[in-house]
Amino acid sequence: MAYVGFDDRGYGYFDEGHYLLFSEDNLHELLFCYVVQDLSCLPDLFDQYISQRMDIATFKLHDCPGGDVAIDQMKRVLIDAHPYYRHEVREVFIRAIGDYFNELLLYSCYRQDGTIPDFSEAWYVERITALLAPLLKLGDTYPSDFYNEYLERTGGNAYTAEQPDDEIETAIYGVPREMPTGFSREIRTQREIYNMLYFLLDIAAPGLETLTTPQRIWLYGNIVASSGSEMTVPKSLSLKHPTLYQSRHDYSQGVEHSRELDDKFYPLYALGKLNVGRDGIPADMEETFRSAIEHAREITVNKPYEEYRINNLRQLLYLELWSMLQDKVMVRKCRHCGKYFVAANRRIAYCDRVDGSGMRCSAIGSQQSFQKKMASDEALLIYNRAYKTHHARVRKGTMSKEDFVRWYSEAKLRLDKARAGELDVAQFQEWLKK
């Protein structure tokens, strides 16, 4: 369990002690990088890990389990995708394995020909413990927790693959129709968030750009009505903003800053027990109160702080997108790199990311637009060549700056006439050669 708090500068992600673990500003670069991260290798690596520990057809455990290399590879993929995984990767792995094992049992018992024999809690716990072994810590109750989840889902009923599908669908909700895959929750989350960006916020999405935000929400909500488009998260409206006294990633500085604030406001705690609105500030507190007011002037946030208790990345990103909708953020895909970015206005088509050549997409885009424009504008093309030739003469000293300015003024006038059709392009080209 963790907390995410939003204000007009972005959000902060806190642990249970309200220590800031990472933050995202209003450029939302973490989100945009996450949706294009390649997670396609995760199911294969997951299968590799599981198969080294257990035969998924017979549920027989292997004497020499392995797969730690696959775990390290999966961790790197996830951590590269979003900083959330850097802090929650153990819990994410445990949940992925537990969900997969329960799905596999359901599939094997109720869909597959040749079901496994009746199993006990001890049989279940032995296998899930073997699969979770590299991740478990002393005192963890995850094996029993997943067993209880399985019982709750099945209602303790025993069905077999020989029964008709309609009986299974009635008795147990969500029995998988196909062999389950690992990390399906993470891959599904990425796909859902990418779709939300496209349907709700992308100002250049074909066919959607003319709809209002409420209309786009209505459209998307009906499209995904059956795939978990709703979310419930506990919300706290806090009058004490954690990011104002937690100092980013430096715990010692954060503690020191918190103590300084406590010392400053301790003399004013008694105001909470008085009716200040009726009686005013006591005389012996006026100086301290004025000092606190000056400190408050340093606070630059313009939006009340809102905090949510969350359990997974989907909740975090869903809330981030929801805050972007409320703030009327405009996003679009960069025409050069293809990644989403926050657009200050609808005319901007390129982001400011730096590509492999060391140039910004916006600079490359401007060059490409100019070159494309010249390719379709013969008059501009020949003018640009002549401009470079005359400018080179100035640098070499064969043409004075005064003569260049006179030539430039006349050339611009003739260019405008040529582009307007008032001057033949061939005549314009002959004049430029003089």
C-alpha positions in Angstrom: 0.0 0.0 0.0 1.2 3.5 -0.9 0.0 7.0 -1.4 -0.1 9.4 -4.3 -0.7 13.1 -3.8 -1.6 15.6 -6.5 -1.2 19.4 -6.8 -0.8 21.8 -9.7 2.9 20.8 -10.1 2.2 17.1 -10.7 2.2 14.3 -8.2 4.4 12.6 -5.5 4.5 8.9 -4.7 4.9 8.2 -1.0 5.4 5.0 1.1 3.3 4.3 4.2 5.4 6.6 6.3 4.8 9.4 3.8 8.4 9.5 2.6 8.6 10.6 -1.0 9.9 7.9 -3.3 9.5 9.6 -6.7 7.6 12.3 -8.4 6.2 13.3 -11.8 5.9 16.9 -13.0 3.4 18.4 -15.4 5.3 17.2 -18.5 4.3 13.6 -17.6 7.4 12.2 -19.2 7.3 9.0 -17.0 3.8 8.3 -18.3 4.7 8.8 -22.0 7.8 6.7 -21.8 5.9 3.9 -19.9 3.2 3.5 -22.6 5.8 2.8 -25.4 8.0 0.5 -23.3 8.3 -3.0 -24.8 6.8 -5.5 -22.4 6.3 -8.2 -24.9 9.2 -10.4 -23.6 7.6 -10.7 -20.1 5.2 -13.7 -20.8 8.0 -15.8 -22.4 10.4 -15.0 -19.5 7.7 -15.8 -17.0 7.0 -19.1 -18.7 10.7 -19.9 -18.6 10.7 -19.2 -14.8 7.6 -21.2 -14.0 8.6 -24.2 -16.2 12.0 -24.5 -14.4 10.1 -24.9 -11.1 7.0 -26.8 -12.0 5.5 -28.9 -14.9 2.4 -26.8 -15.8 0.6 -29.8 -17.2 1.0 -32.2 -14.2 1.8 -29.6 -11.5 4.7 -31.7 -10.5 7.5 -29.8 -8.8 11.0 -30.1 -10.2 13.8 -31.2 -7.8 16.2 -28.5 -9.0 14.2 -25.3 -9.5 15.8 -22.4 -11.3 14.7 -19.3 -13.1 16.5 -16.7 -11.1 18.1 -15.3 -14.3 14.6 -14.9 -15.8 13.5 -13.0 -12.7 16.4 -10.6 -13.0 15.6 -10.0 -16.6 11.9 -9.4 -15.9 12.8 -7.0 -13.1 15.0 -4.9 -15.5 12.2 -4.7 -18.0 9.7 -3.5 -15.4 12.0 -1.1 -13.7 12.9 0.4 -17.0 9.2 0.9 -17.8 8.3 3.0 -14.7 9.9 4.0 -11.4 6.8 2.5 -9.6 8.3 -0.9 -10.2 11.7 0.1 -8.6 9.9 0.3 -5.3 7.1 -2.3 -5.7 8.7 -5.0 -7.9 8.6 -7.8 -5.2 4.9 -7.3 -4.6 4.2 -7.1 -8.4 6.0 -10.4 -9.0 4.2 -12.1 -6.1 0.8 -10.9 -7.4 1.7 -12.0 -10.9 2.7 -15.5 -9.8 -0.3 -15.9 -7.5 -2.8 -14.8 -10.1 -1.2 -17.0 -12.7 -1.3 -20.1 -10.5 -4.9 -19.6 -9.6 -5.8 -19.0 -13.3 -3.8 -22.1 -14.3 -5.7 -24.2 -11.7 -9.1 -22.9 -12.9 -8.1 -23.6 -16.5 -6.8 -27.1 -15.8 -9.8 -28.0 -13.6 -12.6 -26.6 -15.7 -11.5 -26.3 -19.3 -8.7 -28.7 -20.1 -9.2 -32.4 -20.9 -7.8 -34.6 -18.2 -8.2 -32.6 -15.0 -5.9 -32.8 -12.1 -6.9 -34.9 -9.1 -8.6 -33.3 -6.1 -6.1 -31.3 -4.1 -5.7 -30.2 -0.5 -4.6 -26.9 1.0 -1.2 -28.5 1.7 -0.9 -29.5 -2.0 -1.7 -26.0 -3.0 0.6 -24.3 -0.5 3.5 -26.5 -1.4 3.4 -25.5 -5.1 2.7 -21.8 -4.7 5.5 -21.6 -2.1 7.9 -23.3 -4.5 7.0 -20.8 -7.2 7.3 -17.8 -4.8 10.4 -19.1 -3.1 12.9 -16.4 -4.3 10.6 -13.6 -3.3 9.2 -14.7 0.1 10.4 -13.2 3.4 10.1 -14.4 6.9 6.5 -14.0 8.1 4.9 -13.7 4.6 1.4 -15.2 4.4 1.1 -15.0 0.6 0.8 -18.8 0.0 -2.2 -19.1 2.3 -3.7 -15.8 1.0 -3.7 -17.0 -2.6 -5.3 -20.3 -1.5 -8.1 -18.4 0.2 -8.5 -16.2 -2.9 -8.9 -19.4 -4.9 -11.5 -20.8 -2.5 -13.4 -17.6 -2.5 -13.4 -17.5 -6.3 -14.7 -21.0 -6.7 -16.9 -21.0 -3.7 -15.4 -24.3 -2.6 -17.3 -26.1 -5.5 -15.7 -28.9 -7.5 -16.3 -28.9 -11.2 -14.6 -30.7 -14.1 -13.8 -30.0 -17.7 -16.5 -32.6 -18.7 -19.2 -30.2 -17.7 -20.8 -27.9 -20.3 -19.3 -24.4 -20.5 -22.6 -22.7 -19.5 -22.6 -24.6 -16.2 -19.0 -23.5 -15.5 -19.8 -19.8 -16.4 -22.8 -19.9 -14.1 -20.9 -21.5 -11.2 -17.5 -19.7 -11.4 -17.0 -16.2 -12.8 -14.0 -15.6 -15.0 -12.8 -19.1 -15.8 -10.1 -18.5 -18.5 -11.0 -19.8 -21.9 -7.3 -20.1 -22.9 -4.1 -21.1 -21.2 -3.2 -18.1 -18.9 0.0 -16.1 -19.4 2.3 -14.4 -17.0 2.1 -10.7 -16.3 -1.2 -10.3 -18.1 -2.2 -7.7 -15.6 0.8 -5.5 -16.4 0.5 -5.8 -20.1 -3.3 -5.1 -19.9 -2.6 -2.1 -17.8 -0.2 -0.6 -20.3 -2.6 -1.2 -23.2 -5.5 0.4 -21.2 -3.5 3.5 -20.3 -2.2 3.9 -23.8 -5.8 3.7 -25.1 -7.0 6.3 -22.5 -4.3 8.7 -23.7 -5.5 8.2 -27.3 -9.3 8.4 -26.7 -9.4 11.0 -24.0 -6.4 13.4 -24.4 -4.8 13.1 -27.9 -5.8 16.3 -29.7 -4.8 14.9 -33.0 -6.6 11.5 -32.8 -8.4 11.1 -36.1 -12.2 11.6 -35.7 -11.9 12.5 -32.0 -10.4 16.0 -32.2 -13.9 17.6 -32.8 -15.4 16.0 -29.6 -15.5 17.7 -26.3 -13.8 16.1 -23.3 -17.1 14.9 -21.8 -18.1 13.4 -25.2 -14.7 11.6 -25.5 -15.1 10.2 -21.9 -18.6 9.0 -22.7 -17.5 7.4 -26.0 -14.5 5.6 -24.3 -16.5 4.6 -21.3 -19.0 2.8 -23.4 -16.4 1.1 -25.6 -14.6 -0.4 -22.5 -17.8 -0.8 -20.4 -17.1 -4.5 -19.9 -13.4 -4.4 -19.4 -13.0 -2.7 -16.0 -13.1 1.0 -16.9 -14.2 2.0 -13.3 -12.0 2.4 -10.3 -12.5 3.0 -6.6 -9.7 4.5 -4.5 -9.8 6.0 -1.0 -9.3 9.7 -1.2 -8.0 12.1 1.5 -8.4 15.9 1.4 -5.5 16.9 3.4 -4.8 20.4 4.7 -1.1 19.5 5.3 0.8 19.0 2.1 3.5 16.3 2.5 5.6 17.7 -0.3 6.0 21.0 1.5 8.0 19.4 4.3 9.4 16.2 2.8 12.7 17.0 0.9 12.6 14.9 -2.2 14.8 11.8 -1.9 17.1 13.0 1.0 15.6 11.6 4.1 17.8 13.4 6.6 17.0 16.8 5.0 13.3 15.9 5.0 13.4 15.1 8.7 15.3 18.3 9.5 12.9 20.4 7.5 10.0 18.8 9.2 11.5 19.6 12.6 12.0 23.2 11.6 8.3 23.5 10.6 7.2 21.9 13.9 9.3 24.4 15.9 7.9 27.3 13.9 4.2 26.3 14.3 4.3 24.7 17.7 3.5 28.0 19.5 0.4 28.4 17.2 -1.1 24.9 17.9 -3.2 26.5 20.7 -5.1 28.5 18.0 -6.9 25.3 17.0 -8.6 25.3 20.4 -9.7 29.0 20.2 -12.5 30.8 18.3 -10.1 33.0 16.3 -12.8 34.0 13.9 -14.7 35.7 16.7 -12.0 36.8 19.1 -9.0 37.3 16.9 -5.3 36.3 17.4 -4.2 36.6 21.1 -1.7 39.4 21.6 1.1 37.1 22.8 0.8 35.1 19.5 0.7 38.0 17.0 4.4 38.1 16.2 4.7 34.3 15.7 1.5 34.4 13.6 3.0 37.1 11.3 6.2 35.0 10.9 4.1 32.0 9.9 2.2 34.2 7.3 5.5 35.2 5.8 6.5 31.6 5.6 3.2 30.8 3.9 4.0 33.4 1.2 6.8 31.1 0.0 4.3 28.3 -0.9 3.7 28.4 -4.7 1.0 25.7 -5.2 -2.3 27.0 -6.6 -4.4 23.9 -6.2 -5.7 22.1 -3.0 -3.7 18.9 -2.3 -5.5 15.6 -2.9 -4.2 12.3 -1.7 -5.2 8.7 -2.6 -4.3 5.4 -1.1 -3.4 3.0 -4.0 -2.3 -0.7 -4.4 -1.0 -0.9 -7.9 0.4 0.9 -10.9 -3.0 0.9 -12.8 -4.5 3.0 -10.0 -1.6 5.4 -10.0 -1.7 6.0 -13.8 -5.5 6.1 -13.9 -5.4 8.9 -11.3 -2.6 10.7 -13.3 -4.8 10.6 -16.5 -7.8 11.8 -14.5 -5.8 14.8 -13.2 -4.7 15.6 -16.7 -8.4 15.6 -17.8 -9.3 17.9 -15.0 -6.4 20.3 -15.9 -7.4 20.3 -19.6 -4.0 19.0 -20.6 -3.5 18.6 -24.4 -1.2 15.8 -25.6 -0.3 14.5 -29.1 2.3 12.3 -30.7 5.5 14.0 -31.9 5.6 13.8 -35.7 9.3 12.9 -35.5 9.8 10.4 -32.6 6.2 9.2 -32.3 6.0 9.6 -28.5 3.3 11.5 -26.7 4.1 14.9 -25.3 2.3 17.8 -23.6 1.4 20.4 -26.3 1.2 24.0 -25.1 -1.2 24.7 -28.0 -2.7 22.9 -30.9 -0.2 24.2 -33.5 2.8 22.4 -31.9 3.5 19.1 -33.6 7.0 18.3 -32.4 8.4 17.7 -28.9 11.7 18.8 -27.4 13.2 15.4 -26.8 16.8 14.9 -28.1 17.2 12.1 -30.6 20.3 9.9 -31.3 21.9 12.6 -33.4 21.8 15.1 -30.5 19.2 17.3 -32.1 15.8 18.1 -30.7 12.7 16.8 -32.4 11.4 20.4 -32.7 14.5 21.5 -34.6 14.4 18.5 -36.9 10.7 19.0 -37.5 11.3 22.6 -38.5 13.9 21.6 -41.0 11.8 18.9 -42.4 8.8 21.2 -42.7 10.9 23.9 -44.5 12.4 21.3 -46.9 9.0 19.9 -47.6 7.7 23.4 -48.2 10.5 24.2 -50.6 10.0 21.0 -52.5 6.5 22.0 -53.3 7.3 25.7 -53.9 9.6 26.2 -56.9 9.9 30.0 -56.4 10.9 29.6 -52.8 13.4 26.9 -53.7 15.3 29.0 -56.3 15.1 32.0 -54.0 16.7 30.1 -51.2 19.6 29.0 -53.4 20.2 32.5 -54.5 20.0 33.8 -50.9 22.8 31.4 -49.9 24.9 32.4 -52.8 24.6 36.1 -52.1 25.1 35.6 -48.4 28.3 33.7 -49.1 29.6 36.6 -51.2 29.2 38.9 -48.1 31.2 36.5 -46.0 34.0 36.4 -48.6 34.0 40.2 -49.0 33.0 40.2 -52.7 29.7 41.9 -51.9 29.0 44.7 -49.4 26.4 44.4 -46.7 24.6 47.5 -48.1 24.4 45.8 -51.6 23.1 42.6 -50.0 20.4 44.4 -48.1 19.2 46.2 -51.3 19.3 42.8 -53.2 17.4 41.0 -50.4 14.6 43.7 -50.3 14.1 43.5 -54.0 14.3 39.7 -54.1 11.7 39.3 -51.4 9.3 41.6 -53.3 9.8 39.6 -56.5 9.4 36.3 -54.6 6.0 37.4 -53.2 4.9 38.3 -56.8 6.2 34.9 -58.2 4.3 33.0 -55.5 1.2 35.0 -56.1 1.4 34.3 -59.9 2.1 38.0 -60.8 5.6 37.2 -62.0 6.7 34.3 -64.1 8.9 31.9 -62.2 11.4 31.6 -65.1 11.7 35.4 -65.2 12.2 35.5 -61.5 15.0 32.9 -61.8 16.7 34.9 -64.5 16.6 38.0 -62.4 18.2 36.1 -59.4 21.1 35.1 -61.6 22.1 38.7 -62.4 
